[in-house]
C-alpha cells in the first residue's frame, strides 16, 4: 500500500545508513558539502537505533544496502559500475552486490525445484552444487541433468523476495509522490512515472517464466553475432521460480587480473561490450538492460557470454531512429541537427528557441571530443546535462529510462576494462551502419511497402472505420451535472490530504 505508513520505511532507511556508518562514508565519497553531511548525520542520529545492523563483516555501504533488501541492492548494482561518479573505493565495495551476496541454503533451493518442477531435485539432476553466485533476486547452482548428462546452470528465486520487493517499491512510490508535492520543479522529471517503470521491470524479473521467454528471444536475435554468446534455454526444467540454461565456462568480466592471466585483450573486450549493446538496441530494438560485470563472462576464445535476462529493454522503430539521429548528430558534432531532432520528436516544447538549444548542446558535447576519457568527469557532465534539460523544459522520457540507464552501466563496464575508451569512437560505425539502412531513400521505400500491406489488410473495412470515427468526433457527450459542483470539492479534498502528508513528513524529518 502506498500510504503515509511508508514514512516508517524511509526513516528506517536513513537509520540503517547511519547505524552501519554508510551515511558518513557515502557522503564523503560523493564529495558532499560539509553542511549536507552534517544535516544527514543530525537527521539520522536520533533514529539510529531503529536501523538494521547488517553483516558487520561487510564494508559500510554494502552492509547497509544488503540489510535494506533487494530493491536497494538493485540501485547499488547500478552505482557499482560508475567509479567516475561514486569514486573508486565505493565502486569496489558495491561490486560485491552483483553476484557475491550471502546465499540461502541449498536444501531450500532443492525444495523450490521439487515444488516447481514436480519431481525431487535429486531425481532430475545427478549433480546439484552449492550456490556459485548469489544476487538480489536469485542464486545460481551448477547441475547436471540426470537423463542426458548435460551440464547446466539452475537459477532459483530467493524465498519471500516478491514480498520484500513489494514493500520497498511501495515506499519508493510514496517518496516520489511526496517529492512531487513538496518540490513542484521536480514534476517535469516525473519521479512517479520513473518508479512505475522500475516497478514494471522488476515485476517481470520476479517471474522466471518471463525471463526464460526473454532469453529465448535474445538467443534468436544474437545467434549470428560473432564474439557474443547467450546460453540455451532448457524449457522442460524451467518454471515460475526455477530457470535452467546450458552451462558456459568463462572468466568473470569484472576480474581484470584473471582476464590478463588468460591472455584476453581487455581493450577489445571493452569495445565489444559497447558495440554489441548499441547493435542490439538499434538493430533489434531489444537489448540486455542489466549488463553489469556480474552478468557477463569472457569465453576461452574471447567471446562475451551474457547471463541473467530478467531485465530486457525494448524500443520501437521510430524511437530507435530518433535515438540514432541524436547519437549521429553528436558524433558529427552537428548540434543544430541534434536540436532539430529533439523538436521534431516532441522532446522539447515547441515554444523554446531551437538555436539556443543547439548552442546548449554544443557546450555539452564539445568538451568531450578529443579528450581522453580518464579526464572526463561523468558526474559533472550529467549535472550539466540536467541543467540544460531543466532550462529547456524537457520532461523525462519514461520509454528511454532503461536505455539511458543501460548506456551508463555499459560504459562503466567498458571503462573498467579500458579506462581510456571513447564511447563516441566505438559508437560511430554502428550508428552510421544503422543510419545508412534505416534513414534515407531505402527506409522510405520500405516504410511505404509496410503501409500498403497494412492498408490492404484493412481495405474492405476502411470506409466503415472512417465513418465510425467521424460520427464519434461529431458527438460530444454532455457533462454530468454532478461534476460541475463535485469536482472542485474532490480537488480540495485531495489537496488537503496531500498537504497533511507533506507536513507530517517534513515535521518528522525535522
C-alpha positions, 0 to 999 in steps of 0.5 A, a space after each residue: 500500500 502506498 500510504 503515509 505508513 511508508 514514512 516508517 520505511 524511509 526513516 528506517 532507511 536513513 537509520 540503517 545508513 547511519 547505524 552501519 556508518 554508510 551515511 558518513 562514508 557515502 557522503 564523503 565519497 560523493 564529495 558532499 558539502 560539509 553542511 549536507 553531511 552534517 544535516 544527514 548525520 543530525 537527521 539520522 542520529 536520533 533514529 539510529 537505533 531503529 536501523 538494521 545492523 547488517 553483516 558487520 563483516 561487510 564494508 559500510 555501504 554494502 552492509 547497509 544496502 544488503 540489510 535494506 533488501 533487494 530493491 536497494 541492492 538493485 540501485 547499488 548494482 547500478 552505482 557499482 559500475 560508475 567509479 567516475 561518479 561514486 569514486 573508486 573505493 565505493 565502486 569496489 565495495 558495491 561490486 560485491 552486490 552483483 553476484 557475491 551476496 550471502 546465499 540461502 541454503 541449498 536444501 531450500 533451493 532443492 525444495 523450490 525445484 521439487 515444488 516447481 518442477 514436480 519431481 525431487 531435485 535429486 531425481 532430475 539432476 545427478 549433480 546439484 552444487 552449492 550456490 556459485 553466485 548469489 544476487 538480489 533476486 536469485 542464486 545460481 547452482 551448477 547441475 547436471 541433468 540426470 537423463 542426458 548428462 548435460 551440464 547446466 546452470 539452475 537459477 532459483 528465486 530467493 524465498 519471500 523476495 516478491 514480498 520484500 520487493 513489494 514493500 520497498 517499491 511501495 515506499 519508493 512510490 510514496 517518496 516520489 509522490 511526496 517529492 512531487 508535492 513538496 518540490 513542484 520543479 521536480 514534476 517535469 522529471 516525473 519521479 512517479 512515472 520513473 518508479 512505475 517503470 522500475 516497478 514494471 521491470 522488476 515485476 517481470 524479473 520476479 517471474 522466471 517464466 518471463 525471463 526464460 521467454 526473454 532469453 529465448 528471444 535474445 538467443 534468436 536475435 544474437 545467434 549470428 553475432 560473432 564474439 557474443 554468446 547467450 546460453 540455451 534455454 532448457 524449457 522442460 526444467 524451467 518454471 515460475 521460480 526455477 530457470 535452467 540454461 546450458 552451462 558456459 565456462 568463462 572468466 568473470 568480466 569484472 576480474 581484470 587480473 584473471 582476464 590478463 592471466 588468460 591472455 584476453 585483450 581487455 581493450 577489445 573486450 571493452 569495445 565489444 561490450 559497447 558495440 554489441 549493446 548499441 547493435 542490439 538496441 538499434 538493430 533489434 530494438 531489444 537489448 540486455 538492460 542489466 549488463 553489469 560485470 556480474 552478468 557477463 563472462 569472457 569465453 576461452 576464445 574471447 567471446 562475451 557470454 551474457 547471463 541473467 535476462 530478467 531485465 530486457 529493454 525494448 524500443 520501437 522503430 521510430 524511437 530507435 531512429 530518433 535515438 540514432 539521429 541524436 547519437 549521429 548528430 553528436 558524433 558529427 558534432 552537428 548540434 543544430 541537427 541534434 536540436 532539430 531532432 529533439 523538436 521534431 520528436 516532441 522532446 522539447 516544447 515547441 515554444 523554446 528557441 531551437 538555436 539556443 538549444 543547439 548552442 546548449 548542446 554544443 557546450 555539452 558535447 564539445 568538451 568531450 571530443 578529443 579528450 581522453 576519457 580518464 579526464 572526463 568527469 561523468 558526474 559533472 557532465 550529467 549535472 550539466 546535462 540536467 541543467 540544460 534539460 531543466 532550462 529547456 523544459 524537457 520532461 523525462 522520457 519514461 520509454 528511454 529510462 532503461 536505455 539511458 540507464 543501460 548506456 551508463 552501466 555499459 560504459 562503466 563496464 567498458 571503462 573498467 576494462 579500458 579506462 581510456 575508451 571513447 564511447 563516441 569512437 566505438 559508437 560511430 560505425 554502428 550508428 552510421 551502419 544503422 543510419 545508412 539502412 534505416 534513414 534515407 531513400 531505402 527506409 522510405 521505400 520500405 516504410 511505404 511497402 509496410 503501409 500498403 500491406 497494412 492498408 490492404 489488410 484493412 481495405 474492405 473495412 476502411 470506409 466503415 472505420 472512417 465513418 465510425 470515427 467521424 460520427 464519434 468526433 461529431 458527438 460530444 457527450 454532455 457533462 454530468 451535472 454532478 461534476 460541475 459542483 463535485 469536482 472542485 470539492 474532490 480537488 480540495 479534498 485531495 489537496 488537503 490530504 496531500 498537504 497533511 502528508 507533506 507536513 507530517 513528513 517534513 515535521 518528522 524529518 525535522 
